Amino acid sequence: MMIIQHAFEDIILTSDMFKYLSFLFHISADQSQTTLRSKLEALQCHFTWSLEPSKINLVLHRDKLLEIGKEDGNSWLGHIYNLRGFIQYKLGSTEDALSFFLQAAEAFGQMRREDEGPWLVVNYGNLAWLHHLLGDQAESEANLSKVEAIKKKYPTPSEDELHAELYAEKAWTLMILDIERELVSEYFQKAIKMQPDMVEWNTSHVIGLASNFVRGSTKMEADILDKMRDAKKQDPDNLYLAGFDLQIRATKRQKVAKEACELAKRVSIKPVSSYSQMRAILHVYRTCRLYDKAISLAAEAVENNPDKPYLKKFAALTLKWKIVFSKYSGVDECMVDRAVILHKEVISLYPDSAFVEEMDLADIYAKSNRRQGEAKHLFQQLLERNLEPAEKQVLYNRYAKHLFFDLNDSNKSKEYHMNAAKIPINSFYRENSIKALEKWKN
C-alpha cells in the first residue's frame, strides 16, 4: 500500500514539475520575444522610420517607382528595391515585398562590387522585420545577426551617429516619399560630409532642394543656383539635374528656351526614364510656356516607346497644360477631344492611382465651351467619393481654383480653400490654399 502511495505522490510531483517547467518555458519564450522585438525596434530600416504614407500615396509611389529606369547602372537601384518592398508590404503583398528586398541585396552587390558592407544594414533590417511579421523568427534573428556583424566590422565614430550609407538611404527615401523635407537635407549633408566622394548623394541632395524651389517652398535656400552649378560640374551627364537647373532659371525669368531645346535633343537619344530625364525637360517647357514643344516631345516619346504606359501620362499632361494654362482667346475643341480621350486611356491604365488624372480631366472639361456639364458632374463625383484626408486636401484645393477661375465664385472658392487648409497634412496643396486665403485677407 505504501508503495502505491509513493508512486501516486511521484505522479503528482511529476505533474506539478511539468506545469512548473511549462511555466518557465513560456516565461522564457515571452522574454525571448520581448528581446527580439526590442532589437528589431532599434534597427535603422523602413519599418522603424515612421513612414506612414496614405494608401493613395503608397499606390502613387508604387507606380512612380516602376517608371524609374534601371539602365546605365542606376546608383539608387538597391534603395529603389528596398522602398518598393516596403510599399508592397504596406499594400498587403508580403511575397512581392520579400522578392524586392532580395533584389535590393543583389543590386547593392552589383553597384558596390562587394558582397557585404554598411549599405546592407537597411536591407537586412527590412528582411528581419518582414520575417518577424511573417512568424519566421529564426530567419528574423539570422538577419539581425548580419546587421550586428556589419556594425562591428564598420563602426561609426560614436553611438549617436549613423553610417553615411544609412543617412543617404534615409534621406533618399524621405525625398521620394516627399515627407520631412528639412530632414532630407540634414541627412544628405551628414552623409556627404562623411563621404564627400559619393557624387550621386550630392546630386540627389541638390535635386531635392531644387524640387522644393520649383514647387514654391516658403523655406528656400538663397544660393540654389550656385549649388546647382557646382552639382552639374560634379555630375555633368545627369540630364535630370540639368533639367532642374533650367527649370529654376526659367522660374527666375532667365531665358533658357534655346538650352531647353538642346537638352531635349540629348534626352531623345537616351533611354526613356521619368526619373532621369523626360519629366524634368517637360516641366522646363511648361515653365517657359513652350507647350507645343512639350506636346511634341511627349508624343514622340510615346510613339518610340509604345510599351511604356507612363509616357502616356506625360502626353496627357502636356495637352492639359496647353488647354488650361495657355493665355489665348478661345479653346481648341479638337485638342480638348484629344486630351479627353488620352486622359480616359491613362485612367484605365492606372485605375488605382489615376486620381490626379481624373481631376485634370475635370479641369479640361471646364475649359471647353461645350463640356461644362461634364466638368460639373465629374467634380461632383469626386467630391462625393470616400477619400482619404490627403486626397481630400488635393481635391479641395483644385476645386477651389476651379470655382474661382472658371466659375467666378470667390465665396465658394474661399470655403474650399479653407477646407483644404484645415486638413493637418503638410503639403504643397495646403500651403497653396493658405496663400490664397491670405491674399483675400489682405
C-alpha positions in Angstrom: 0.0 0.0 0.0 2.9 2.4 0.9 4.5 1.6 -2.5 1.3 2.6 -4.3 1.0 5.8 -2.2 4.6 6.8 -3.0 4.1 6.1 -6.7 1.0 8.2 -6.7 2.9 11.1 -4.9 5.6 10.8 -7.6 3.0 11.1 -10.3 1.6 14.3 -8.6 5.1 15.6 -8.2 5.9 14.9 -11.8 2.7 16.6 -12.9 3.5 19.7 -10.8 7.0 19.7 -12.1 5.7 19.6 -15.7 3.5 22.6 -15.0 6.3 24.4 -13.5 8.7 23.7 -16.3 6.0 24.7 -18.8 5.5 27.9 -16.9 9.3 28.6 -17.1 9.3 27.8 -20.8 6.5 30.3 -21.5 8.3 33.0 -19.5 11.5 32.3 -21.4 9.7 32.4 -24.7 8.0 35.7 -23.8 11.3 37.2 -22.7 12.9 36.0 -25.9 10.1 37.6 -27.9 10.5 40.9 -26.0 14.2 40.9 -26.6 13.8 40.2 -30.3 11.2 42.9 -30.6 13.4 45.5 -28.8 16.3 44.6 -31.2 14.0 45.0 -34.2 12.8 48.4 -33.0 16.4 49.5 -32.6 17.1 48.8 -36.2 17.6 51.5 -38.9 15.2 50.5 -41.7 12.0 51.4 -43.4 9.9 49.6 -40.7 11.4 51.9 -38.0 11.5 55.2 -39.8 7.9 56.2 -39.0 6.9 56.1 -42.7 3.1 56.2 -42.8 2.0 57.5 -46.2 -1.6 57.3 -47.0 -2.8 54.4 -49.2 -3.2 56.7 -52.2 0.4 57.9 -51.8 1.6 54.3 -51.5 -0.1 53.4 -54.8 1.2 56.6 -56.5 4.7 56.0 -55.3 4.5 52.3 -56.3 3.6 53.3 -59.8 6.2 56.1 -59.9 9.0 53.7 -58.8 8.0 51.4 -61.7 8.9 54.2 -64.1 12.4 54.7 -62.8 14.9 53.4 -65.3 17.2 50.5 -64.4 19.6 51.3 -67.3 23.1 52.7 -67.1 23.7 51.2 -63.6 21.3 53.4 -61.6 23.2 54.1 -58.4 19.9 54.1 -56.4 18.6 50.8 -57.6 19.2 49.0 -54.3 17.3 51.8 -52.5 14.5 51.6 -55.0 14.0 47.9 -54.4 14.1 48.4 -50.7 11.4 51.1 -50.9 9.3 49.0 -53.3 9.5 46.1 -50.9 8.3 48.2 -48.0 5.5 49.7 -50.1 4.3 46.3 -51.3 4.3 45.1 -47.6 2.2 48.1 -46.6 -0.2 47.3 -49.5 -0.5 43.7 -48.2 1.7 41.8 -50.7 4.3 40.1 -48.5 5.6 37.8 -51.3 6.3 40.8 -53.5 7.9 42.6 -50.5 10.3 39.7 -49.9 11.2 39.5 -53.6 12.0 43.2 -53.8 14.1 43.0 -50.6 16.1 40.2 -52.1 16.5 42.1 -55.3 17.8 45.1 -53.3 20.6 43.0 -51.8 21.6 41.8 -55.3 21.5 45.3 -56.7 23.7 46.6 -53.9 26.2 43.8 -54.6 26.4 44.8 -58.3 26.7 48.5 -57.6 29.2 48.4 -54.7 31.0 45.3 -56.2 31.3 43.8 -52.8 29.2 41.1 -51.1 28.9 42.9 -47.8 29.1 46.5 -46.4 27.2 49.1 -44.4 24.9 49.7 -47.4 23.2 46.4 -46.5 22.2 47.4 -42.9 18.8 48.8 -44.0 18.2 45.8 -46.3 18.9 43.2 -43.6 16.8 45.3 -41.2 13.9 45.2 -43.6 14.3 41.4 -44.0 14.5 40.9 -40.2 11.2 42.8 -39.8 9.4 41.1 -42.6 10.3 37.6 -41.4 9.3 38.5 -37.9 5.9 39.8 -39.1 5.5 36.6 -41.1 6.3 34.5 -38.0 9.6 33.2 -39.1 11.6 34.1 -36.0 14.7 32.0 -36.9 15.2 33.9 -40.2 14.5 37.2 -38.5 17.2 36.5 -35.9 19.6 35.4 -38.7 19.2 38.8 -40.4 19.6 40.6 -37.1 22.9 38.8 -36.7 24.0 40.0 -40.1 23.3 43.6 -39.0 25.3 43.2 -35.8 28.2 41.7 -37.7 28.3 44.6 -40.2 28.1 47.2 -37.4 31.0 45.6 -35.6 33.0 45.5 -38.8 32.2 49.1 -39.9 31.8 51.1 -36.7 30.7 54.7 -36.6 32.7 57.4 -34.7 30.0 57.4 -32.0 26.9 55.5 -30.9 24.8 58.6 -31.7 25.8 58.7 -35.4 24.7 56.5 -38.2 26.9 55.3 -41.0 27.0 57.6 -44.1 25.2 54.9 -46.2 22.3 54.9 -43.7 22.0 58.7 -43.7 22.0 58.7 -47.5 19.3 56.0 -47.9 17.1 57.6 -45.2 17.4 60.9 -47.0 16.6 59.5 -50.4 13.6 57.6 -49.0 12.1 60.6 -47.3 12.8 62.7 -50.5 11.0 60.2 -52.8 8.0 59.9 -50.3 8.0 63.8 -50.1 8.0 63.9 -46.3 10.2 65.6 -43.7 11.9 67.8 -46.3 14.2 69.5 -43.8 15.4 66.1 -42.5 16.2 65.2 -46.2 18.6 68.0 -46.5 20.1 67.4 -43.0 20.7 63.7 -43.6 22.2 64.2 -47.1 24.6 66.8 -45.7 25.7 64.4 -42.9 26.3 61.6 -45.5 28.2 63.9 -47.8 30.3 65.2 -45.0 31.3 61.7 -44.1 31.9 60.5 -47.7 32.3 63.5 -50.0 33.3 61.4 -52.9 29.8 60.0 -53.4 28.7 62.2 -56.3 25.2 60.7 -56.5 24.5 61.8 -52.9 25.3 65.4 -53.6 23.3 65.3 -56.9 20.2 63.9 -55.1 20.6 66.5 -52.3 20.6 69.4 -54.8 17.7 67.8 -56.8 15.7 67.7 -53.5 16.5 71.4 -52.8 15.6 72.3 -56.4 12.3 70.3 -56.2 11.3 72.3 -53.2 12.1 75.5 -55.0 10.1 74.9 -58.2 7.1 73.9 -56.0 7.2 77.2 -54.3 8.5 76.1 -50.9 8.5 79.0 -48.4 11.8 77.9 -46.9 14.2 78.1 -49.8 18.0 78.3 -49.9 19.1 81.6 -51.5 22.1 80.1 -53.2 20.2 77.3 -55.0 21.7 78.3 -58.4 25.2 78.1 -57.1 24.5 74.7 -55.6 23.1 73.6 -59.0 26.1 74.9 -60.9 28.5 73.0 -58.6 26.5 69.8 -58.8 26.5 70.0 -62.6 30.3 70.2 -62.6 30.5 67.1 -60.5 27.8 65.2 -62.4 27.8 66.6 -66.0 26.0 63.7 -67.6 22.9 63.8 -65.3 20.2 65.2 -67.5 17.6 65.2 -64.8 19.8 67.6 -62.8 20.3 69.7 -66.0 16.6 69.9 -66.4 16.0 71.1 -62.9 18.7 73.7 -63.4 16.9 75.1 -66.4 13.6 75.0 -64.6 14.9 77.0 -61.7 16.5 79.6 -64.0 13.2 79.8 -66.0 11.3 80.4 -62.8 13.8 83.2 -62.1 12.8 84.6 -65.5 16.1 83.8 -67.2 16.0 83.0 -70.9 16.6 79.3 -71.3 14.4 78.3 -74.2 17.4 77.6 -76.5 19.1 75.5 -73.9 15.8 73.6 -73.2 15.6 72.6 -76.9 19.3 71.4 -76.8 18.6 69.4 -73.7 15.5 67.9 -75.3 17.7 66.6 -78.2 20.1 65.0 -75.6 17.1 63.4 -73.8 15.6 62.0 -77.1 18.7 59.8 -77.7 18.8 58.5 -74.1 16.8 55.5 -72.7 13.5 56.9 -71.5 13.0 57.2 -67.8 10.7 59.6 -66.0 13.1 59.8 -63.1 16.2 60.7 -65.1 15.1 62.9 -68.0 11.7 63.1 -69.5 9.7 64.6 -66.6 12.3 67.3 -66.0 12.6 68.6 -69.5 8.8 68.7 -69.9 8.5 70.8 -66.8 11.1 73.1 -68.3 8.9 73.6 -71.4 5.9 74.3 -69.1 7.8 76.9 -67.1 8.9 78.5 -70.4 5.3 78.2 -71.7 6.6 76.2 -74.7 3.5 74.0 -74.6 3.6 72.9 -78.3 7.2 71.7 -77.8 6.2 69.8 -74.7 3.4 68.1 -76.6 5.6 67.1 -79.5 8.3 65.7 -77.2 5.9 63.6 -75.2 4.0 62.4 -78.3 7.4 61.4 -79.9 8.3 59.5 -76.7 5.0 57.6 -76.8 5.5 56.7 -80.5 9.0 55.5 -79.9 8.2 53.6 -76.7 4.7 52.1 -77.1 5.4 49.6 -74.3 5.9 52.4 -71.7 2.4 53.3 -70.5 3.6 56.0 -68.1 4.7 58.1 -71.1 1.0 58.4 -72.0 0.7 60.2 -68.6 3.2 62.7 -69.8 1.4 63.1 -73.2 -1.9 63.7 -71.4 -0.3 66.2 -69.1 1.2 68.3 -71.8 -2.2 68.6 -73.6 -3.7 69.6 -70.3 -1.1 72.3 -69.9 -1.9 73.7 -73.3 -5.6 73.8 -72.7 -5.6 75.0 -69.0 -2.6 77.4 -68.9 -2.3 78.9 -72.4 -3.3 82.5 -72.4 -5.1 82.8 -75.7 -8.6 83.5 -76.7 -10.8 80.6 -77.5 -10.3 76.9 -76.8 -9.3 74.4 -79.5 -12.1 71.9 -79.1 -10.3 69.3 -81.2 -7.4 69.4 -78.8 -9.9 69.1 -75.9 -11.3 66.0 -77.5 -7.7 64.5 -77.9 -6.9 65.4 -74.3 -10.2 63.7 -73.1 -9.5 60.5 -75.0 -5.9 60.3 -73.7 -6.8 61.1 -70.1 -9.5 58.4 -70.1 -7.0 55.9 -71.5 -4.5 56.8 -68.7 -7.2 56.4 -66.1 -8.0 52.9 -67.5 -4.3 52.0 -67.4 -3.9 53.2 -63.8 -7.2 52.5 -62.1 -5.8 52.6 -58.6 -3.7 55.8 -58.9 -5.3 58.0 -61.6 -6.9 60.4 -59.1 -4.8 63.3 -60.3 -5.7 62.5 -64.0 -9.4 62.5 -63.0 -9.0 66.0 -61.6 -7.1 67.0 -64.7 -9.9 65.7 -66.9 -12.4 67.7 -64.9 -10.3 70.8 -65.5 -10.1 70.1 -69.2 -13.9 69.8 -69.4 -14.2 73.1 -67.5 -12.2 75.0 -70.2 -14.3 73.6 -73.0 -17.3 75.7 -74.2 -19.4 72.7 -74.7 -18.4 70.4 -71.8 -19.3 72.4 -68.8 -21.9 69.9 -67.7 -19.3 67.1 -67.8 -17.0 69.2 -65.6 -19.7 69.8 -63.0 -20.7 66.1 -63.0 -17.1 64.8 -62.6 -16.2 67.3 -59.9 -19.4 66.3 -58.0 -18.5 62.6 -58.4 -15.0 63.2 -56.9 -16.4 65.3 -54.0 -18.9 62.5 -53.1 -16.2 59.8 -53.2 -15.0 58.3 -50.0 -11.5 59.8 -50.0 -8.5 59.7 -47.6 -7.6 63.1 -46.0 -4.6 63.6 -48.3 -6.8 63.1 -51.3 -9.5 65.4 -50.0 -6.9 68.1 -49.4 -5.7 67.9 -53.0 -9.3 67.9 -54.4 -10.5 70.8 -52.2 -7.5 72.9 -53.4 -8.1 72.0 -57.1 -11.9 72.5 -56.8 -11.3 75.9 -55.1 -9.3 77.0 -58.1 -12.0 75.8 -60.5 -14.6 77.7 -58.6 -12.5 80.9 -58.7 -11.0 80.8 -62.2 -13.7 79.0 -64.2 -17.0 79.9 -62.3 -16.0 83.3 -60.8 -17.4 82.1 -57.4 -15.0 83.6 -55.0 -17.1 82.9 -51.9 -17.4 79.2 -52.5 -13.7 79.1 -53.6 -12.7 80.6 -50.3 -14.8 77.9 -48.5 -12.9 75.0 -50.2 -9.5 76.6 -49.7 -10.4 76.7 -46.0 -11.4 73.1 -46.2 -8.0 72.2 -47.7 -6.1 74.3 -45.1 -8.0 72.7 -42.2 -6.7 69.2 -43.1 -3.5 68.9 -40.9 -1.2 67.4 -43.6 1.8 69.5 -44.6 1.8 69.6 -48.4 2.1 71.9 -51.4 -1.7 72.0 -51.7 -2.2 73.1 -48.1 0.5 75.8 -48.5 -1.2 76.9 -51.7 -4.6 77.2 -50.1 -3.2 79.1 -47.1 -1.5 81.6 -49.5 -4.8 82.1 -51.4 -6.7 82.8 -48.1 -4.0 85.2 -47.0 -4.4 87.2 -50.3 -8.2 87.5 -49.6 -7.4 88.7 -46.1 -5.1 91.4 -47.3 
